[in-house]
Amino acid sequence: MIGEVLLAWGEARRRDLPWRRTRDPWAILVSEVMLQQTQTSRVIPSWHAFLERFPDAPTTAAAPVGDVIDQWRGLGYNRRAVALHATAVAVTDRHGGTVPGDLDALLALPGVGPYTARAVLAFAYEQDVGVLDTNAARVLARAVAGRPLAPAEARRLADDLVPPGTGWAWNQAVLDLGATVCTSRRPRCPSCPLQAAGCCAWDGRTPDPAIGTAGASGRQAAFAGSDRQGRGRLVAALRRGPVPAGEVPAVAGWPLEPGRVDRVVAALLAEGLAQRAADGTLHLPGRAPCRERLATLR
């Protein structure tokens, strides 16, 4: 009964998102990477702009990783850009430039985890696999199980619930329900089709089965004053051009905290988000500063 109710609701209420109008596996892979920890409204324009510049894996792989980081502006969590470039290189080298439609092959790609791999299978190849993100995990714990779910249990349940032949539509409905109705805080239970049909396992009161469920995220630490904020400032500056060593603390926002600056810079270098020239100047990977450029910065 849950399958019929949710599929009917999804067909009537499906959000019109641009990546739902394509079955191109590269375009869908890009959307899924962008949507990780970034609001949909911010992703839509960035997704269009990214694909205009990098329409496929070979084009992305051929570009310096710094160009991909540059195009990632406005999305945050810039290490995703580095991972996406590595994925493009692997897809080009191993699969002739086409994102594969096999779970093991997808999981073998750098930067591709279980969620992204299954999203590509369901949304590009329309396979009957469960796509388990924080929204879907919350729906399963509340509406289906009525209790917290361990990782393997949640993934198995997500797969088992997909009605045959409906992988694309079913997963879109589950994700939409979690994003718009069965929300983390203040769920709209009176608007839920599953509760209306009498097939929701949660009464809408505490304890919330989503708490402690694998994949159902909690609150994120504050951004203001965090290392993430300093990282973001540095990467934003690197998109504009190289940053001389002496200016790095001020650009990061911590001119009086050299230890903190060193820690953040070391992480950026280790993650492939920045490179350091012989004189200590920081620059985006593949964009080594020339003497003329540095002269204008001093």
Protein Blocks (a to p, Z undefined) as FASTA:
>chain_A
ZZmmmmmmmmmmoccdfklmccbfklmmmmmmmmnopafklmmmmmmmmmmmmmbfklmm
mpcfklmmmmmgonlpmllmmmmmmmmmmmmmmnnopacfbfklmmmpghiafklmmmmm
mmmnopacddddfklmmmmmmmmnopacdfklmmmmmmmmmcghilmmmmmmmmmmmmmm
mgmbhpafklpmklmnopafbehiacdfkgopahiacddddfehpaklmmmmmmmmmmno
ccdfklmmmmnopaklmklmmmmmmmmmmnopaccdfkopacdehiaccfklmmmmZZ
